[in-house]
Structures are given as C-alpha cells and as structure tokens.
C-alpha cells in the first residue's frame, strides 16, 4: 500500500511528460523553491494542457508508491503567469495555435514586450502589424489566450470542489465570459443545460454560496441529474416513484415530499421534463420516442399493392449465382409487400447480406427509376455493407447530412421532417446499435412514400445510448419481420460461426470443446489466468499473426471489455503501438501521446466540418503522413481512402486504436480479432458481450484469458433492464388508429 504524506504546496517546472490521456498527466518536474529545490520528481493528476517548460504551483501530497517510488499527487494547481520575455515567448508558442511557434512568438514579444498579453486581449488586431500574422491568426491567438484566462478564473473557483479540469474546459466553451455570472445566479445551471456533469461539485458550490438544502434550484437539479444518469444507463424514462427515490439519494437528505413535488411541477411547467402515465422523461427523449412511434405506425398503415416476386426470383437467383431457401424467399417477399416497414434479423452466416443483395436487384427490376439508400450506424459497418452489396453505403449521420450542432450538442441535420430523404427504399443494417435519438432523426426524415427495411442481430449488445430500438420493435407483433435461422456460411470462418451459436445457446461444454479442438483452424484459445501472462501471450500471438501469417495491423484488432486497467484499452494501445510501430521515428507528441506515421487511430468525437463530409465518433484510420514546417505540425489520417488533415491542437479528437472496447467494435468486422478476458472484467462478463466480440471476427478468432471468465460470460444471460415505452406506445397508436401525421 502506498504511504501518503501531509498536504503541501510546491512550485515546479515540467521538464518532460511521461504519460497523458484525457488530461490525466504523469510528468517529470523540477522543484524550484524550498528545501527540495532542484530535486526532480514525478507529479501526477488532472492537469489540462500540461506543457514542457511551463511552471505550476501545485497542491497535493507525496505518495511513496511501492512500484513507482516517490510521486506527488496533484489535487489543485495554478499555472504561473509568464514574468520574463523568455517565459512569455514560451507561453505563446505553447498554446497550440496554428502558425504561432517560437519564432512568431518572439516577434510578438520583441514588438510589444511584456504588454503582449494585454495587447492580445484588448486589441488583437494590432498583431497584424507584425509580418506573417494575418487577422485570422491574430484572432485565433486572442481566442486561445482568452480561453486560458477564463480557465484559470473558473479553475480557481471550481477545482477545489473536485470538478475535473476537462469539465471546467467544457463549461468555458459553453458559457464563455458569462460562466462565473451564470454560476453565481444558479450554481446548478450546468446540470440542466449540459450532459455528463456530476451533481456533487455544483452542490458544494451552492453550499459555499449559502444556498439552503431545500432550495428549489437544488431540488430541480437533483431530479434532472437523476434522469440524465438514467439516460446514461440506457433508460428512456424512469417511473416517477423511482425517480423520486433516486433524487433523494442524490440530495443526501430528506426534503419533504412537498419540496420534491414543487421541484417536479416547476420542471414540468418549464417543459424540461415530461410526465405521462407515471413515467418521467427528459423532454428530448419523450419527443424522440413519440416521433419513432408515430413514424413507425405511419409506415405500417401507408400500404401499397406491393410486388409479386415469384416471376422474377429465378432470374435474380441466376444473376447472383445463388439459390434462396424458403425463409429467405419469404424475407424478400415481405420486404416488398404492402407494408412499408419490415425487419430482417439473423446471426452470422444466416444470409442477411444475401437477402439484401436480392432485395436491391428485385426493387431495381420493379422500379428502375427508384432511388435506394444503404446505411449503417458506423463507418466500418457502412463500408462492409457497401463491399458486400456493390452499392454505396453511408453512416446514418452522413445519410441525414449533418450541418453542425447546437451549443448543447444536439445535432442539426439537413434532412428532417421539413426536407425528407430523397429515397424510395432505405435499408439500414446493424440496427441493434441504433439508439433512440438517432433513430428519431432517421424516422423523422423518411418521406411518406418510402419503404424501410431494418436489418440486425437482436442478440448483440444494446446501443451505447438510450433505448433499445430493435428489441422494442420486435416486441410489437404488428411489425412484419423474418428471422433467418439456417447457417449457410461454412467457409474459413466456420468455427467462428459455430462458436457464436454455441454462445447463444449457453452451451459452455460445447464451446469449451470447440476452443480446445485441434481440427478447428479459425478459433484459438490461449489459457492465461494472470494479467501479466495474458499480456505476455497477447504480444507473442500478435507478433506471430503479423510475422508468420502476414496479417497487417490494419487487419488485426484487439478487443477488451474495459477502457481502464492493465487489460484496458488505454494501456494496451501503448503496448501495441510499441509492438507494431515501435521503429517508426517520425512522430508528433501531443499531451504525452506519441502519434506516429502508420499508427492505427480512431476518431473519438463528431466533427462535421472536418473534410468534405465530416468525421464521426468511432471511425478508424491510419496516419499516412506527418508534416512539419517551421512552427507548424500537421497529421494526415486516411479514413477509408479519405485523407483528413489535423493540426497539432486537433489531435485531441483522435486516439490510438490498436485495441478497442467490445462496445466500440459493435457493427464492425475485422479479419482477425484477439479478445482478452480476465476475471477482473467480472461485472461485464455477459453472454451478449462475448457474442458481440466473437462475431466481429471474419477469418481468425483468438481468445486469451481464463476459462472461468469465458464460462462466466457464456452462462450469464442477465441483461440490463431498460425502461422504454416504445412497444406500448406503438400498440396504442395502431389500435386506436390515431391521426399519425401531426
């Protein structure tokens, strides 16, 4: 166990950054004052934009870690303002502004001296007096300096309350100069207007400002926070009694029932929440659920004569070189029948793609001028759909045409209820991944005459976001559906498909036999019970796959249930970069992460303005080029042939992606999947997680870990319950025959 000292203050200068991810930093620092002056120590903690050669006043404790020695855990910090021309040049050049490196920063300080920051903040246009600085560059520098100053002011107020630095940065971006005034007016305001913020820090701020425990603002914020937490857990609503109980736990005290009632009534009056039949919703989710129900019901009633495919089917089979079985023929017939909506489900190898190809051919035969759109939730799933059908496919985001987002993060799409999608047939694959808000945007944009076919595997993990669209739609008998059962694909991935179906059946003895069968050449199991052994076998297996079997890093993906920990994504990516790309010298370092040419990376936030069509969360690519010119560094990433440019400051949008979580891999397919499982993953070891991981593999599946962990996952059928009213809402609409087009 680590030994902890008393809290103390140190003035330090960062001399190198050992590790940085999501603002958590481990850095080497030189102590500048006091009895330890000149001593080099490791500091670790949440420090935003920690940079080499910058100075900080840090508050925290020395910890004698048995594995890593003496470390200083930072609780609070304050960045030292530059007090010499040299440090001012360093400060300006370290801000990450395109075109403002040390040479340009030196020009600014030479002209304006120690008044440079004052000039930048009060009249930045004067920077254009310097050769090489245009108005755009001057304005970018002004915005960055202002952001730094705002951050310091906000940090001094909020950091002692245990609000994370990245959260403070988000608040600054949203509220700008008005942040402090907004918090003084109502310290709980961010809980209402933003997502992912904890209740505690704002509650402590309110206490510091002498807000009483039963203040209406506090009660309202606790109720909203409770519903946002429920959304993070996949719920669309909470029963009002459960919401009350959860809110009371958040409050930590017992305000009288009247106070909760008053808080709820106020939230209902302002329209922030909606209450229906004892179910309490955030308004956006309430509207999204109603939209999906209304549009689905409309598709079920907007029937036409359909098409008789019997006379055309033989020619389609001849053209495609296949023979459809009776269930597949029924699926084709149902997709083109009178109702404008149907669902096609099935596991791996059951012929879903074969049916989609036949459906496209038949539709074009009946309707030569009809416009067809193929879509999937992720870029990789869309690419796979395109490759298997020979037709263009897009992510749902790109299909809808994103045109930016609101300040609160709501996506604005070109195609919506006012301008519907211009397609007659829309086929959406991997629907199990589709959460309620994106489903609502898609359904809202479907024109009255369009036909919609939803394709998916209901046994996979539910979406990361709220709702369970596929499961909910399958619960409504009125929706036409076909479930493909027969496994046709018996090629190089026969063992993988067999493993997937044994997992679904809960057949641990059968799966165990398969994992250790020598005659199976596409599924391998490497037994390892300790995390150290798992990592050792992982690196050896990857090296063998790479060197002996000629699989490139692009074809191999390591999957793990978790992000954190020894077997988490973050740690594994550091190890795998060293294995696959350790010899590459051309690199850009950003916040402690080294990005190298040929590195496998993933976009981790939506950016609608990057490139022609934007780059979206979850898209994977490879760094093709690093360009260094004077003060500037740029990284070119290839996403499926689209070359996207990132300035150094933009690298916060990407992360290494040699390893990824099972949830992030959903909807994707890789030639080789290496899955690591350990008993430390116990809370996540469930059948649908294992099934989802296994079905990502196309040619080879390697599982490394403890047999007991695999067994636990196979036998654990428990699924998290998600509150959703969509099936009930759909049944009510279809029974009553209400007016559907409001």
Phi, psi and omega in degrees: 000139181288141177266134187247137178267178173289157180292139178211169180250140177225144170257122187227160172238127181287127180250338171199157178248118183277323183205141175205127176205127180052042175074358171277126189235138164242119187224149170276133184220145177262128177286131188260342184218163173089191184296333182264012184309132180092344180287139178259127182230167171264127171252145178216144180158185180276107179227114182286135175053042176296130186229146178298139178078359174275154184248144183223148165261112186249142176243131181176209185222144170282135179234128177267094183279128183298335181265326188242002177081204185285127179226154177248113180275117184277125176263313175228160174210158175222125181284135179286131176290142180297130183238008173221158177304321181296317181287332176292319176299315179299316181300310183294321183285341182270000185285346179080020179276130181304125177087359179246083174259197185296322182295312180292321177298322178296323178297319180297313182291325177298321183280316188251354177062213182286357173273005186303314181295321178297317179297315182299317184283329186259332182203068187295341180298338179294341178297336180291351174290344181267131180299130179097355178245111176268179184297319181298317180293321179296318180293322178298320179294318178301313181299321182290316179296317179298319179298320179297317180294318178298320180297316180299316180296314180292322181297317179299328180279320193257331183301320178298345180268007179071028170277135184291147179304320181294330177289322176298319179297321177296319178299318180296317181297325183279312187264343181054224185295340184274005186304307185297318180297319179298317182291326178291325179290313179210099184297347181265002188304317181301332179295327179282320193262343182233169184243144174089013180262140179284160180279321189306307182301319180288330176292319177294322177299317179297320177297319178298334180264012175067030171286132180288155182300333181259020180297141182302320180302321182292315180298314181298316182296322180296321179293315179296317179301319179300317180288326178289324173297319178298321178298318178298332179272004176099357182281147174267330179212174169232142169304139189300325178295319178294322177298318177299313182297317179296320180296321178297322177294322178297317182291332178072001177225183181237077173297152183294160183303326180298325179293318177296318179299317180295318178299315180295315181300321179295318179294325177290322179293321180285347179086006180288327177237160177229140180238126180216122178051044177077011180248128185254124185239149157291141189302319183297322179287325176298313180293322180296316180295319178295322180298312180298315180299315182295316182288323177296315179299322178297316179297328180286334182260340181277069185274160169228192183284345181071190183228142175267108189271352188304317184287341184260342191296321182299317180293326178293316180298320179294318181296318183273349179070036182224169175228115183284140175277170185304320182292322177292322176297321178296322179296318178296317180295318182294323181295335182246019180280192187296320181285146188272006180223135170209161182238134177242119180238161179165155178275189181294139176081005183269000173093024179298315181295322178299320177293318180300316179299316178295322179298317179298314181298315181296317182296318179294330179289318180282329189223074187303330182265001181291144180261129183246138175236134174247137183211160176208161183294329183242160180296318181292321178294322178294320179297317179297320178296320179294316181296323184281337182254341184077013179239154177298143175222150183229161168292159178298322177302311182291325177301318182281344176075074181295138180236026180117191180212160178284171180299331180273001176098004179285131184282137176255124183250149176294314182267128183204198182292337180274331176228089185292163176297137184272048183234148180267329177229127179238123179246122181244122180262165178055046185290342178298338180275350191280117178274172188295313181300317179289323176299319179297319178297320179294308182297323179299329185269359180280127183286157185305327184268001185283155176248135185237128176240122180255132184235135179186177180240105186291350181272356178280176178300149174289169181296158177294322182277185184288151177096174178208068192308307185298313179299319180294318181293323179291342179280354182255110186297333183292344182274121179299137178206154174228133177249114180280131185245324187289131178270120182259325188284116181228040182266226185290347181251024183299320179295321179298314180295320178299316179299317181299317182287330175290324176297314180300325181279355183069026186269080180294315178303318179294319179293318179300317178298318180295318183298328183258006182285126182287334184280349178275123186251013177232358177232127182227142177235130178244115184281127176204130185256337179259154179296325180297316179293321179300314180295318179299311179293325179299310182296321179293318180295318180295319179298320179292316178299322183285310188274322185266330184249001173061030171273128181278163175304331179295331184269348185251134173227134176264128180248143178214151181289338192236160175270321186262168175093175182302321180259020178274166183304315187297314180291318181296323181297324177296316180294319184285329174298317179297322180291308187276331190221026185293333183278346182291128183263333184283115186211163170233128178262131181221116179050043175087350178261135177263119175256124184241157172303137181081359177295142173274125185228162178229137172286131185244008173209148178292133173224105187281347184257354182277125184072195182283314186251007183085164175233137190241153180311125178102347179288138181248148180203188181229140177287117183265330186204146171238125184248122176241121182220105180063238181278349190258145173229131180229148179238130177256120180248132178263117175252100179051045177090349176269116179273120184244132182265135175236126168285162185305318182294342181275354186292352173294346181276348183235160177217159175298146187221035172292327175238149178211164178284158178300320181298318180293332183277351182301136181088355180251167179216136183231145176304318181231128174241129172246115184254127176255131180225134180219159181294343175293344176275011190315313183299337185256357185283090181230159186300316183291332176291313179297316179300316179298317181296313183297320183282001172281341185277134182257321183241315184224136174239127175238125175249126179241123179158197183273131176305326180295328178290319178295316179300316179302317181295318182296319186272348183269097181271359184299130176239143179293129178288134178241127177284121178210137179257006187301312180301315181296319180295320180294316180298321181295319181292314183292329179287315184282336183065037181299163174296124188264330183262093183278000000 
